[in-house]
Amino acid sequence: EFKFWMSAFRAVLSAFTMTFFSAFDLPVFWPILFAYFLVLVFLTLKDRVRHMLKHRYVPISMGKQTYGELTKTKASGGGGEKDSK
Protein backbone atom coordinates (compact mmCIF):
# COMPACT_ATOMS: atom_id res chain seq x y z
CA GLU A 1 0.00 0.00 0.00
CA PHE A 2 2.90 2.33 0.74
CA LYS A 3 4.21 1.87 -2.80
CA PHE A 4 0.82 2.83 -4.23
CA TRP A 5 0.60 6.04 -2.19
CA MET A 6 4.20 6.92 -2.99
CA SER A 7 3.54 6.46 -6.72
CA ALA A 8 0.33 8.50 -6.50
CA PHE A 9 2.16 11.28 -4.65
CA ARG A 10 4.92 11.34 -7.25
CA ALA A 11 2.36 11.51 -10.07
CA VAL A 12 0.52 14.43 -8.47
CA LEU A 13 3.76 16.22 -7.69
CA SER A 14 5.08 15.82 -11.24
CA ALA A 15 1.75 16.93 -12.73
CA PHE A 16 1.74 19.99 -10.47
CA THR A 17 5.33 20.80 -11.45
CA MET A 18 4.55 20.48 -15.16
CA THR A 19 1.87 23.18 -14.89
CA PHE A 20 4.59 25.80 -14.46
CA PHE A 21 6.33 25.08 -17.78
CA SER A 22 4.89 26.17 -21.13
CA ALA A 23 6.38 23.15 -22.92
CA PHE A 24 3.69 20.99 -21.32
CA ASP A 25 0.85 23.39 -22.19
CA LEU A 26 -0.85 21.32 -24.89
CA PRO A 27 -4.03 22.48 -26.63
CA VAL A 28 -7.00 20.19 -26.02
CA PHE A 29 -10.16 20.14 -28.12
CA TRP A 30 -12.80 20.01 -25.39
CA PRO A 31 -15.43 17.89 -27.20
CA ILE A 32 -12.90 15.06 -27.61
CA LEU A 33 -11.96 15.33 -23.93
CA PHE A 34 -15.65 15.25 -22.95
CA ALA A 35 -16.34 12.23 -25.17
CA TYR A 36 -13.35 10.44 -23.64
CA PHE A 37 -14.72 11.17 -20.16
CA LEU A 38 -18.15 9.80 -21.11
CA VAL A 39 -16.65 6.63 -22.58
CA LEU A 40 -14.62 6.02 -19.42
CA VAL A 41 -17.66 6.57 -17.19
CA PHE A 42 -19.83 4.31 -19.33
CA LEU A 43 -17.29 1.48 -19.39
CA THR A 44 -16.66 1.70 -15.66
CA LEU A 45 -20.35 1.75 -14.76
CA LYS A 46 -21.07 -1.12 -17.13
CA ASP A 47 -18.39 -3.18 -15.42
CA ARG A 48 -19.69 -2.33 -11.94
CA VAL A 49 -23.30 -3.14 -12.83
CA ARG A 50 -22.22 -6.43 -14.43
CA HIS A 51 -20.34 -7.29 -11.22
CA MET A 52 -23.39 -6.49 -9.08
CA LEU A 53 -25.67 -8.61 -11.26
CA LYS A 54 -23.17 -11.48 -11.16
CA HIS A 55 -23.54 -11.53 -7.37
CA ARG A 56 -27.35 -11.24 -7.64
CA TYR A 57 -27.55 -7.66 -6.42
CA VAL A 58 -30.05 -5.56 -8.35
CA PRO A 59 -28.60 -2.03 -8.40
CA ILE A 60 -31.76 -0.24 -9.56
CA SER A 61 -35.13 -1.59 -8.52
CA MET A 62 -38.24 0.16 -7.25
CA GLY A 63 -39.66 -3.02 -5.73
CA LYS A 64 -36.82 -4.37 -3.63
CA GLN A 65 -37.74 -6.98 -1.05
CA THR A 66 -37.99 -5.70 2.50
CA TYR A 67 -37.95 -7.75 5.65
CA GLY A 68 -40.31 -5.59 7.72
CA GLU A 69 -39.92 -6.00 11.46
CA LEU A 70 -36.72 -8.03 11.18
CA THR A 71 -34.67 -4.98 10.26
CA LYS A 72 -36.17 -2.64 12.83
CA THR A 73 -34.48 -2.45 16.22
CA LYS A 74 -35.81 -0.84 19.33
CA ALA A 75 -33.45 1.43 21.21
CA SER A 76 -33.21 0.77 24.92
CA GLY A 77 -33.48 3.55 27.45
CA GLY A 78 -29.89 3.35 28.66
CA GLY A 79 -28.99 0.10 30.30
CA GLY A 80 -32.19 -1.83 30.79
CA GLU A 81 -35.27 -1.47 32.93
CA LYS A 82 -35.06 -0.69 36.64
CA ASP A 83 -37.69 -0.65 39.35
CA SER A 84 -38.49 2.86 40.49
CA LYS A 85 -39.61 2.04 44.09
KEVEX-473195 format. One record per residue: x, y, z of N, C-alpha, C in turn; chain; residue number from 1. Coordinates in steps of 0.05 Angstrom, whole numbers, plus 5000, padded with zeros to 4 digits. Example, Ala and Ser with C-alpha at 12.3 -4.5 7.8 and 13.67 -1.06 7.14 Angstrom:
REM KEVEX-473195
<site><n_xx>5264</n_xx><n_yy>4886</n_yy><n_zz>5156</n_zz><ca_xx>5246</ca_xx><ca_yy>4910</ca_yy><ca_zz>5156</ca_zz><c_xx>5264</c_xx><c_yy>4934</c_yy><c_zz>5156</c_zz><chain>A</chain><resi>1</resi></site>
<site><n_xx>5257</n_xx><n_yy>4955</n_yy><n_zz>5142</n_zz><ca_xx>5273</ca_xx><ca_yy>4979</ca_yy><ca_zz>5143</ca_zz><c_xx>5258</c_xx><c_yy>5001</c_yy><c_zz>5157</c_zz><chain>A</chain><resi>2</resi></site>
This chain:
REM KEVEX-473195
<site><n_xx>5017</n_xx><n_yy>4976</n_yy><n_zz>5000</n_zz><ca_xx>5000</ca_xx><ca_yy>5000</ca_yy><ca_zz>5000</ca_zz><c_xx>5018</c_xx><c_yy>5025</c_yy><c_zz>5000</c_zz><chain>A</chain><resi>1</resi></site>
<site><n_xx>5040</n_xx><n_yy>5024</n_yy><n_zz>5014</n_zz><ca_xx>5058</ca_xx><ca_yy>5047</ca_yy><ca_zz>5015</ca_zz><c_xx>5068</c_xx><c_yy>5053</c_yy><c_zz>4987</c_zz><chain>A</chain><resi>2</resi></site>
<site><n_xx>5074</n_xx><n_yy>5033</n_yy><n_zz>4971</n_zz><ca_xx>5084</ca_xx><ca_yy>5037</ca_yy><ca_zz>4944</ca_zz><c_xx>5063</c_xx><c_yy>5051</c_yy><c_zz>4927</c_zz><chain>A</chain><resi>3</resi></site>
<site><n_xx>5038</n_xx><n_yy>5044</n_yy><n_zz>4930</n_zz><ca_xx>5016</ca_xx><ca_yy>5057</ca_yy><ca_zz>4915</ca_zz><c_xx>5015</c_xx><c_yy>5086</c_yy><c_zz>4922</c_zz><chain>A</chain><resi>4</resi></site>
<site><n_xx>5014</n_xx><n_yy>5093</n_yy><n_zz>4948</n_zz><ca_xx>5012</ca_xx><ca_yy>5121</ca_yy><ca_zz>4956</ca_zz><c_xx>5037</c_xx><c_yy>5137</c_yy><c_zz>4948</c_zz><chain>A</chain><resi>5</resi></site>
<site><n_xx>5060</n_xx><n_yy>5124</n_yy><n_zz>4949</n_zz><ca_xx>5084</ca_xx><ca_yy>5138</ca_yy><ca_zz>4940</ca_zz><c_xx>5083</c_xx><c_yy>5144</c_yy><c_zz>4910</c_zz><chain>A</chain><resi>6</resi></site>
<site><n_xx>5073</n_xx><n_yy>5125</n_yy><n_zz>4894</n_zz><ca_xx>5071</ca_xx><ca_yy>5129</ca_yy><ca_zz>4866</ca_zz><c_xx>5050</c_xx><c_yy>5151</c_yy><c_zz>4859</c_zz><chain>A</chain><resi>7</resi></site>
<site><n_xx>5028</n_xx><n_yy>5150</n_yy><n_zz>4874</n_zz><ca_xx>5007</ca_xx><ca_yy>5170</ca_yy><ca_zz>4870</ca_zz><c_xx>5017</c_xx><c_yy>5198</c_yy><c_zz>4877</c_zz><chain>A</chain><resi>8</resi></site>
<site><n_xx>5032</n_xx><n_yy>5200</n_yy><n_zz>4899</n_zz><ca_xx>5043</ca_xx><ca_yy>5226</ca_yy><ca_zz>4907</ca_zz><c_xx>5063</c_xx><c_yy>5236</c_yy><c_zz>4886</c_zz><chain>A</chain><resi>9</resi></site>
<site><n_xx>5079</n_xx><n_yy>5219</n_yy><n_zz>4876</n_zz><ca_xx>5098</ca_xx><ca_yy>5227</ca_yy><ca_zz>4855</ca_zz><c_xx>5084</c_xx><c_yy>5236</c_yy><c_zz>4830</c_zz><chain>A</chain><resi>10</resi></site>
<site><n_xx>5062</n_xx><n_yy>5222</n_yy><n_zz>4822</n_zz><ca_xx>5047</ca_xx><ca_yy>5230</ca_yy><ca_zz>4799</ca_zz><c_xx>5035</c_xx><c_yy>5258</c_yy><c_zz>4802</c_zz><chain>A</chain><resi>11</resi></site>
<site><n_xx>5023</n_xx><n_yy>5262</n_yy><n_zz>4825</n_zz><ca_xx>5010</ca_xx><ca_yy>5289</ca_yy><ca_zz>4831</ca_zz><c_xx>5032</c_xx><c_yy>5310</c_yy><c_zz>4832</c_zz><chain>A</chain><resi>12</resi></site>
<site><n_xx>5054</n_xx><n_yy>5305</n_yy><n_zz>4844</n_zz><ca_xx>5075</ca_xx><ca_yy>5324</ca_yy><ca_zz>4846</ca_zz><c_xx>5087</c_xx><c_yy>5331</c_yy><c_zz>4819</c_zz><chain>A</chain><resi>13</resi></site>
<site><n_xx>5091</n_xx><n_yy>5311</n_yy><n_zz>4802</n_zz><ca_xx>5102</ca_xx><ca_yy>5316</ca_yy><ca_zz>4775</ca_zz><c_xx>5081</c_xx><c_yy>5331</c_yy><c_zz>4758</c_zz><chain>A</chain><resi>14</resi></site>
<site><n_xx>5056</n_xx><n_yy>5324</n_yy><n_zz>4760</n_zz><ca_xx>5035</ca_xx><ca_yy>5339</ca_yy><ca_zz>4745</ca_zz><c_xx>5033</c_xx><c_yy>5368</c_yy><c_zz>4754</c_zz><chain>A</chain><resi>15</resi></site>
<site><n_xx>5035</n_xx><n_yy>5372</n_yy><n_zz>4780</n_zz><ca_xx>5035</ca_xx><ca_yy>5400</ca_yy><ca_zz>4791</ca_zz><c_xx>5059</c_xx><c_yy>5415</c_yy><c_zz>4781</c_zz><chain>A</chain><resi>16</resi></site>
<site><n_xx>5082</n_xx><n_yy>5403</n_yy><n_zz>4780</n_zz><ca_xx>5107</ca_xx><ca_yy>5416</ca_yy><ca_zz>4771</ca_zz><c_xx>5105</c_xx><c_yy>5423</c_yy><c_zz>4741</c_zz><chain>A</chain><resi>17</resi></site>
<site><n_xx>5093</n_xx><n_yy>5405</n_yy><n_zz>4726</n_zz><ca_xx>5091</ca_xx><ca_yy>5410</ca_yy><ca_zz>4697</ca_zz><c_xx>5073</c_xx><c_yy>5433</c_yy><c_zz>4690</c_zz><chain>A</chain><resi>18</resi></site>
<site><n_xx>5055</n_xx><n_yy>5441</n_yy><n_zz>4708</n_zz><ca_xx>5037</ca_xx><ca_yy>5464</ca_yy><ca_zz>4702</ca_zz><c_xx>5052</c_xx><c_yy>5490</c_yy><c_zz>4700</c_zz><chain>A</chain><resi>19</resi></site>
<site><n_xx>5077</n_xx><n_yy>5491</n_yy><n_zz>4711</n_zz><ca_xx>5092</ca_xx><ca_yy>5516</ca_yy><ca_zz>4711</ca_zz><c_xx>5109</c_xx><c_yy>5520</c_yy><c_zz>4686</c_zz><chain>A</chain><resi>20</resi></site>
<site><n_xx>5110</n_xx><n_yy>5500</n_yy><n_zz>4668</n_zz><ca_xx>5127</ca_xx><ca_yy>5502</ca_yy><ca_zz>4644</ca_zz><c_xx>5109</c_xx><c_yy>5502</c_yy><c_zz>4620</c_zz><chain>A</chain><resi>21</resi></site>
<site><n_xx>5115</n_xx><n_yy>5520</n_yy><n_zz>4601</n_zz><ca_xx>5098</ca_xx><ca_yy>5523</ca_yy><ca_zz>4577</ca_zz><c_xx>5102</c_xx><c_yy>5501</c_yy><c_zz>4558</c_zz><chain>A</chain><resi>22</resi></site>
<site><n_xx>5123</n_xx><n_yy>5485</n_yy><n_zz>4560</n_zz><ca_xx>5128</ca_xx><ca_yy>5463</ca_yy><ca_zz>4542</ca_zz><c_xx>5106</c_xx><c_yy>5441</c_yy><c_zz>4545</c_zz><chain>A</chain><resi>23</resi></site>
<site><n_xx>5094</n_xx><n_yy>5440</n_yy><n_zz>4568</n_zz><ca_xx>5074</ca_xx><ca_yy>5420</ca_yy><ca_zz>4574</ca_zz><c_xx>5045</c_xx><c_yy>5431</c_yy><c_zz>4570</c_zz><chain>A</chain><resi>24</resi></site>
<site><n_xx>5043</n_xx><n_yy>5455</n_yy><n_zz>4560</n_zz><ca_xx>5017</ca_xx><ca_yy>5468</ca_yy><ca_zz>4556</ca_zz><c_xx>5007</c_xx><c_yy>5460</c_yy><c_zz>4529</c_zz><chain>A</chain><resi>25</resi></site>
<site><n_xx>4993</n_xx><n_yy>5437</n_yy><n_zz>4528</n_zz><ca_xx>4983</ca_xx><ca_yy>5426</ca_yy><ca_zz>4502</ca_zz><c_xx>4954</c_xx><c_yy>5435</c_yy><c_zz>4498</c_zz><chain>A</chain><resi>26</resi></site>
<site><n_xx>4947</n_xx><n_yy>5443</n_yy><n_zz>4473</n_zz><ca_xx>4919</ca_xx><ca_yy>5450</ca_yy><ca_zz>4467</ca_zz><c_xx>4902</c_xx><c_yy>5424</c_yy><c_zz>4467</c_zz><chain>A</chain><resi>27</resi></site>
<site><n_xx>4878</n_xx><n_yy>5427</n_yy><n_zz>4478</n_zz><ca_xx>4860</ca_xx><ca_yy>5404</ca_yy><ca_zz>4480</ca_zz><c_xx>4833</c_xx><c_yy>5413</c_yy><c_zz>4468</c_zz><chain>A</chain><resi>28</resi></site>
<site><n_xx>4823</n_xx><n_yy>5397</n_yy><n_zz>4449</n_zz><ca_xx>4797</ca_xx><ca_yy>5403</ca_yy><ca_zz>4438</ca_zz><c_xx>4776</c_xx><c_yy>5391</c_yy><c_zz>4457</c_zz><chain>A</chain><resi>29</resi></site>
<site><n_xx>4761</n_xx><n_yy>5409</n_yy><n_zz>4470</n_zz><ca_xx>4744</ca_xx><ca_yy>5400</ca_yy><ca_zz>4492</ca_zz><c_xx>4723</c_xx><c_yy>5379</c_yy><c_zz>4485</c_zz><chain>A</chain><resi>30</resi></site>
<site><n_xx>4711</n_xx><n_yy>5379</n_yy><n_zz>4461</n_zz><ca_xx>4691</ca_xx><ca_yy>5358</ca_yy><ca_zz>4456</ca_zz><c_xx>4704</c_xx><c_yy>5330</c_yy><c_zz>4456</c_zz><chain>A</chain><resi>31</resi></site>
<site><n_xx>4729</n_xx><n_yy>5327</n_yy><n_zz>4447</n_zz><ca_xx>4742</ca_xx><ca_yy>5301</ca_yy><ca_zz>4448</ca_zz><c_xx>4747</c_xx><c_yy>5293</c_yy><c_zz>4477</c_zz><chain>A</chain><resi>32</resi></site>
<site><n_xx>4756</n_xx><n_yy>5312</n_yy><n_zz>4493</n_zz><ca_xx>4761</ca_xx><ca_yy>5307</ca_yy><ca_zz>4521</ca_zz><c_xx>4735</c_xx><c_yy>5298</c_yy><c_zz>4535</c_zz><chain>A</chain><resi>33</resi></site>
<site><n_xx>4713</n_xx><n_yy>5312</n_yy><n_zz>4529</n_zz><ca_xx>4687</ca_xx><ca_yy>5305</ca_yy><ca_zz>4541</ca_zz><c_xx>4678</c_xx><c_yy>5277</c_yy><c_zz>4532</c_zz><chain>A</chain><resi>34</resi></site>
<site><n_xx>4681</n_xx><n_yy>5271</n_yy><n_zz>4507</n_zz><ca_xx>4673</ca_xx><ca_yy>5245</ca_yy><ca_zz>4497</ca_zz><c_xx>4690</c_xx><c_yy>5223</c_yy><c_zz>4510</c_zz><chain>A</chain><resi>35</resi></site>
<site><n_xx>4716</n_xx><n_yy>5228</n_yy><n_zz>4514</n_zz><ca_xx>4733</ca_xx><ca_yy>5209</ca_yy><ca_zz>4527</ca_zz><c_xx>4724</c_xx><c_yy>5204</c_yy><c_zz>4556</c_zz><chain>A</chain><resi>36</resi></site>
<site><n_xx>4716</n_xx><n_yy>5226</n_yy><n_zz>4570</n_zz><ca_xx>4706</ca_xx><ca_yy>5223</ca_yy><ca_zz>4597</ca_zz><c_xx>4680</c_xx><c_yy>5206</c_yy><c_zz>4597</c_zz><chain>A</chain><resi>37</resi></site>
<site><n_xx>4662</n_xx><n_yy>5211</n_yy><n_zz>4579</n_zz><ca_xx>4637</ca_xx><ca_yy>5196</ca_yy><ca_zz>4578</ca_zz><c_xx>4642</c_xx><c_yy>5166</c_yy><c_zz>4572</c_zz><chain>A</chain><resi>38</resi></site>
<site><n_xx>4661</n_xx><n_yy>5161</n_yy><n_zz>4554</n_zz><ca_xx>4667</ca_xx><ca_yy>5133</ca_yy><ca_zz>4548</ca_zz><c_xx>4678</c_xx><c_yy>5119</c_yy><c_zz>4573</c_zz><chain>A</chain><resi>39</resi></site>
<site><n_xx>4696</n_xx><n_yy>5132</n_yy><n_zz>4587</n_zz><ca_xx>4708</ca_xx><ca_yy>5120</ca_yy><ca_zz>4612</ca_zz><c_xx>4686</c_xx><c_yy>5115</c_yy><c_zz>4633</c_zz><chain>A</chain><resi>40</resi></site>
<site><n_xx>4668</n_xx><n_yy>5135</n_yy><n_zz>4637</n_zz><ca_xx>4647</ca_xx><ca_yy>5131</ca_yy><ca_zz>4656</ca_zz><c_xx>4629</c_xx><c_yy>5108</c_yy><c_zz>4648</c_zz><chain>A</chain><resi>41</resi></site>
<site><n_xx>4621</n_xx><n_yy>5107</n_yy><n_zz>4623</n_zz><ca_xx>4603</ca_xx><ca_yy>5086</ca_yy><ca_zz>4613</ca_zz><c_xx>4616</c_xx><c_yy>5059</c_yy><c_zz>4617</c_zz><chain>A</chain><resi>42</resi></site>
<site><n_xx>4641</n_xx><n_yy>5055</n_yy><n_zz>4609</n_zz><ca_xx>4654</ca_xx><ca_yy>5030</ca_yy><ca_zz>4612</ca_zz><c_xx>4657</c_xx><c_yy>5021</c_yy><c_zz>4641</c_zz><chain>A</chain><resi>43</resi></site>
<site><n_xx>4664</n_xx><n_yy>5040</n_yy><n_zz>4658</n_zz><ca_xx>4667</ca_xx><ca_yy>5034</ca_yy><ca_zz>4687</ca_zz><c_xx>4640</c_xx><c_yy>5026</c_yy><c_zz>4699</c_zz><chain>A</chain><resi>44</resi></site>
<site><n_xx>4619</n_xx><n_yy>5041</n_yy><n_zz>4693</n_zz><ca_xx>4593</ca_xx><ca_yy>5035</ca_yy><ca_zz>4705</ca_zz><c_xx>4583</c_xx><c_yy>5008</c_yy><c_zz>4694</c_zz><chain>A</chain><resi>45</resi></site>
<site><n_xx>4587</n_xx><n_yy>5003</n_yy><n_zz>4669</n_zz><ca_xx>4579</ca_xx><ca_yy>4978</ca_yy><ca_zz>4657</ca_zz><c_xx>4592</c_xx><c_yy>4954</c_yy><c_zz>4672</c_zz><chain>A</chain><resi>46</resi></site>
<site><n_xx>4618</n_xx><n_yy>4957</n_yy><n_zz>4677</n_zz><ca_xx>4632</ca_xx><ca_yy>4936</ca_yy><ca_zz>4692</ca_zz><c_xx>4622</c_xx><c_yy>4933</c_yy><c_zz>4720</c_zz><chain>A</chain><resi>47</resi></site>
<site><n_xx>4616</n_xx><n_yy>4955</n_yy><n_zz>4734</n_zz><ca_xx>4606</ca_xx><ca_yy>4953</ca_yy><ca_zz>4761</ca_zz><c_xx>4578</c_xx><c_yy>4941</c_yy><c_zz>4762</c_zz><chain>A</chain><resi>48</resi></site>
<site><n_xx>4561</n_xx><n_yy>4948</n_yy><n_zz>4744</n_zz><ca_xx>4534</ca_xx><ca_yy>4937</ca_yy><ca_zz>4743</ca_zz><c_xx>4535</c_xx><c_yy>4907</c_yy><c_zz>4737</c_zz><chain>A</chain><resi>49</resi></site>
<site><n_xx>4552</n_xx><n_yy>4900</n_yy><n_zz>4718</n_zz><ca_xx>4556</ca_xx><ca_yy>4871</ca_yy><ca_zz>4711</ca_zz><c_xx>4565</c_xx><c_yy>4856</c_yy><c_zz>4736</c_zz><chain>A</chain><resi>50</resi></site>
<site><n_xx>4583</n_xx><n_yy>4867</n_yy><n_zz>4751</n_zz><ca_xx>4593</ca_xx><ca_yy>4854</ca_yy><ca_zz>4776</ca_zz><c_xx>4571</c_xx><c_yy>4851</c_yy><c_zz>4796</c_zz><chain>A</chain><resi>51</resi></site>
<site><n_xx>4554</n_xx><n_yy>4872</n_yy><n_zz>4799</n_zz><ca_xx>4532</ca_xx><ca_yy>4870</ca_yy><ca_zz>4818</ca_zz><c_xx>4512</c_xx><c_yy>4849</c_yy><c_zz>4810</c_zz><chain>A</chain><resi>52</resi></site>
<site><n_xx>4506</n_xx><n_yy>4848</n_yy><n_zz>4784</n_zz><ca_xx>4487</ca_xx><ca_yy>4828</ca_yy><ca_zz>4775</ca_zz><c_xx>4498</c_xx><c_yy>4800</c_yy><c_zz>4777</c_zz><chain>A</chain><resi>53</resi></site>
<site><n_xx>4524</n_xx><n_yy>4797</n_yy><n_zz>4774</n_zz><ca_xx>4537</ca_xx><ca_yy>4770</ca_yy><ca_zz>4777</ca_zz><c_xx>4532</c_xx><c_yy>4760</c_yy><c_zz>4805</c_zz><chain>A</chain><resi>54</resi></site>
<site><n_xx>4533</n_xx><n_yy>4777</n_yy><n_zz>4825</n_zz><ca_xx>4529</ca_xx><ca_yy>4769</ca_yy><ca_zz>4853</ca_zz><c_xx>4500</c_xx><c_yy>4773</c_yy><c_zz>4862</c_zz><chain>A</chain><resi>55</resi></site>
<site><n_xx>4482</n_xx><n_yy>4774</n_yy><n_zz>4843</n_zz><ca_xx>4453</ca_xx><ca_yy>4775</ca_yy><ca_zz>4847</ca_zz><c_xx>4444</c_xx><c_yy>4799</c_yy><c_zz>4864</c_zz><chain>A</chain><resi>56</resi></site>
<site><n_xx>4458</n_xx><n_yy>4822</n_yy><n_zz>4860</n_zz><ca_xx>4449</ca_xx><ca_yy>4847</ca_yy><ca_zz>4872</ca_zz><c_xx>4437</c_xx><c_yy>4864</c_yy><c_zz>4849</c_zz><chain>A</chain><resi>57</resi></site>
<site><n_xx>4412</n_xx><n_yy>4872</n_yy><n_zz>4853</n_zz><ca_xx>4399</ca_xx><ca_yy>4889</ca_yy><ca_zz>4833</ca_zz><c_xx>4404</c_xx><c_yy>4918</c_yy><c_zz>4840</c_zz><chain>A</chain><resi>58</resi></site>
<site><n_xx>4421</n_xx><n_yy>4932</n_yy><n_zz>4824</n_zz><ca_xx>4428</ca_xx><ca_yy>4959</ca_yy><ca_zz>4832</ca_zz><c_xx>4405</c_xx><c_yy>4979</c_yy><c_zz>4831</c_zz><chain>A</chain><resi>59</resi></site>
<site><n_xx>4387</n_xx><n_yy>4976</n_yy><n_zz>4812</n_zz><ca_xx>4365</ca_xx><ca_yy>4995</ca_yy><ca_zz>4809</ca_zz><c_xx>4339</c_xx><c_yy>4979</c_yy><c_zz>4808</c_zz><chain>A</chain><resi>60</resi></site>
<site><n_xx>4323</n_xx><n_yy>4982</n_yy><n_zz>4829</n_zz><ca_xx>4297</ca_xx><ca_yy>4968</ca_yy><ca_zz>4830</ca_zz><c_xx>4279</c_xx><c_yy>4983</c_yy><c_zz>4848</c_zz><chain>A</chain><resi>61</resi></site>
<site><n_xx>4255</n_xx><n_yy>4989</n_yy><n_zz>4838</n_zz><ca_xx>4235</ca_xx><ca_yy>5003</ca_yy><ca_zz>4855</ca_zz><c_xx>4221</c_xx><c_yy>4984</c_yy><c_zz>4874</c_zz><chain>A</chain><resi>62</resi></site>
<site><n_xx>4221</n_xx><n_yy>4958</n_yy><n_zz>4869</n_zz><ca_xx>4207</ca_xx><ca_yy>4940</ca_yy><ca_zz>4885</ca_zz><c_xx>4225</c_xx><c_yy>4920</c_yy><c_zz>4900</c_zz><chain>A</chain><resi>63</resi></site>
<site><n_xx>4246</n_xx><n_yy>4930</n_yy><n_zz>4913</n_zz><ca_xx>4264</ca_xx><ca_yy>4913</ca_yy><ca_zz>4927</ca_zz><c_xx>4249</c_xx><c_yy>4900</c_yy><c_zz>4951</c_zz><chain>A</chain><resi>64</resi></site>
<site><n_xx>4257</n_xx><n_yy>4875</n_yy><n_zz>4957</n_zz><ca_xx>4245</ca_xx><ca_yy>4860</ca_yy><ca_zz>4979</ca_zz><c_xx>4253</c_xx><c_yy>4873</c_yy><c_zz>5005</c_zz><chain>A</chain><resi>65</resi></site>
<site><n_xx>4234</n_xx><n_yy>4876</n_yy><n_zz>5023</n_zz><ca_xx>4240</ca_xx><ca_yy>4886</ca_yy><ca_zz>5050</ca_zz><c_xx>4233</c_xx><c_yy>4864</c_yy><c_zz>5070</c_zz><chain>A</chain><resi>66</resi></site>
<site><n_xx>4245</n_xx><n_yy>4866</n_yy><n_zz>5093</n_zz><ca_xx>4241</ca_xx><ca_yy>4845</ca_yy><ca_zz>5113</ca_zz><c_xx>4225</c_xx><c_yy>4855</c_yy><c_zz>5137</c_zz><chain>A</chain><resi>67</resi></site>
<site><n_xx>4212</n_xx><n_yy>4878</n_yy><n_zz>5134</n_zz><ca_xx>4194</ca_xx><ca_yy>4888</ca_yy><ca_zz>5154</ca_zz><c_xx>4206</c_xx><c_yy>4891</c_yy><c_zz>5182</c_zz><chain>A</chain><resi>68</resi></site>
<site><n_xx>4194</n_xx><n_yy>4877</n_yy><n_zz>5201</n_zz><ca_xx>4202</ca_xx><ca_yy>4880</ca_yy><ca_zz>5229</ca_zz><c_xx>4229</c_xx><c_yy>4868</c_yy><c_zz>5235</c_zz><chain>A</chain><resi>69</resi></site>
<site><n_xx>4240</n_xx><n_yy>4851</n_yy><n_zz>5218</n_zz><ca_xx>4266</ca_xx><ca_yy>4839</ca_yy><ca_zz>5224</ca_zz><c_xx>4288</c_xx><c_yy>4860</c_yy><c_zz>5223</c_zz><chain>A</chain><resi>70</resi></site>
<site><n_xx>4285</n_xx><n_yy>4881</n_yy><n_zz>5207</n_zz><ca_xx>4307</ca_xx><ca_yy>4900</ca_yy><ca_zz>5205</ca_zz><c_xx>4303</c_xx><c_yy>4924</c_yy><c_zz>5224</c_zz><chain>A</chain><resi>71</resi></site>
<site><n_xx>4281</n_xx><n_yy>4926</n_yy><n_zz>5238</n_zz><ca_xx>4277</ca_xx><ca_yy>4947</ca_yy><ca_zz>5257</ca_zz><c_xx>4287</c_xx><c_yy>4939</c_yy><c_zz>5284</c_zz><chain>A</chain><resi>72</resi></site>
<site><n_xx>4301</n_xx><n_yy>4956</n_yy><n_zz>5297</n_zz><ca_xx>4310</ca_xx><ca_yy>4951</ca_yy><ca_zz>5324</ca_zz><c_xx>4299</c_xx><c_yy>4972</c_yy><c_zz>5343</c_zz><chain>A</chain><resi>73</resi></site>
<site><n_xx>4294</n_xx><n_yy>4964</n_yy><n_zz>5367</n_zz><ca_xx>4284</ca_xx><ca_yy>4983</ca_yy><ca_zz>5387</ca_zz><c_xx>4307</c_xx><c_yy>4992</c_yy><c_zz>5404</c_zz><chain>A</chain><resi>74</resi></site>
<site><n_xx>4310</n_xx><n_yy>5018</n_yy><n_zz>5408</n_zz><ca_xx>4331</ca_xx><ca_yy>5029</ca_yy><ca_zz>5424</ca_zz><c_xx>4323</c_xx><c_yy>5027</c_yy><c_zz>5453</c_zz><chain>A</chain><resi>75</resi></site>
<site><n_xx>4342</n_xx><n_yy>5017</n_yy><n_zz>5470</n_zz><ca_xx>4336</ca_xx><ca_yy>5015</ca_yy><ca_zz>5498</ca_zz><c_xx>4340</c_xx><c_yy>5042</c_yy><c_zz>5511</c_zz><chain>A</chain><resi>76</resi></site>
<site><n_xx>4329</n_xx><n_yy>5045</n_yy><n_zz>5535</n_zz><ca_xx>4330</ca_xx><ca_yy>5071</ca_yy><ca_zz>5549</ca_zz><c_xx>4355</c_xx><c_yy>5075</c_yy><c_zz>5565</c_zz><chain>A</chain><resi>77</resi></site>
<site><n_xx>4377</n_xx><n_yy>5062</n_yy><n_zz>5559</n_zz><ca_xx>4402</ca_xx><ca_yy>5067</ca_yy><ca_zz>5573</ca_zz><c_xx>4409</c_xx><c_yy>5047</c_yy><c_zz>5594</c_zz><chain>A</chain><resi>78</resi></site>
<site><n_xx>4410</n_xx><n_yy>5022</n_yy><n_zz>5587</n_zz><ca_xx>4420</ca_xx><ca_yy>5002</ca_yy><ca_zz>5606</ca_zz><c_xx>4399</c_xx><c_yy>4983</c_yy><c_zz>5617</c_zz><chain>A</chain><resi>79</resi></site>
<site><n_xx>4376</n_xx><n_yy>4982</n_yy><n_zz>5607</n_zz><ca_xx>4356</ca_xx><ca_yy>4963</ca_yy><ca_zz>5616</ca_zz><c_xx>4335</c_xx><c_yy>4976</c_yy><c_zz>5633</c_zz><chain>A</chain><resi>80</resi></site>
<site><n_xx>4317</n_xx><n_yy>4960</n_yy><n_zz>5642</n_zz><ca_xx>4295</ca_xx><ca_yy>4971</ca_yy><ca_zz>5659</ca_zz><c_xx>4301</c_xx><c_yy>4967</c_yy><c_zz>5688</c_zz><chain>A</chain><resi>81</resi></site>
<site><n_xx>4294</n_xx><n_yy>4987</n_yy><n_zz>5704</n_zz><ca_xx>4299</ca_xx><ca_yy>4986</ca_yy><ca_zz>5733</ca_zz><c_xx>4272</c_xx><c_yy>4992</c_yy><c_zz>5747</c_zz><chain>A</chain><resi>82</resi></site>
<site><n_xx>4270</n_xx><n_yy>4981</n_yy><n_zz>5771</n_zz><ca_xx>4246</ca_xx><ca_yy>4987</ca_yy><ca_zz>5787</ca_zz><c_xx>4250</c_xx><c_yy>5015</c_yy><c_zz>5799</c_zz><chain>A</chain><resi>83</resi></site>
<site><n_xx>4228</n_xx><n_yy>5030</n_yy><n_zz>5799</n_zz><ca_xx>4230</ca_xx><ca_yy>5057</ca_yy><ca_zz>5810</ca_zz><c_xx>4216</c_xx><c_yy>5059</c_yy><c_zz>5836</c_zz><chain>A</chain><resi>84</resi></site>
<site><n_xx>4221</n_xx><n_yy>5041</n_yy><n_zz>5855</n_zz><ca_xx>4208</ca_xx><ca_yy>5041</ca_yy><ca_zz>5882</ca_zz><c_xx>4223</c_xx><c_yy>5057</c_yy><c_zz>5901</c_zz><chain>A</chain><resi>85</resi></site>
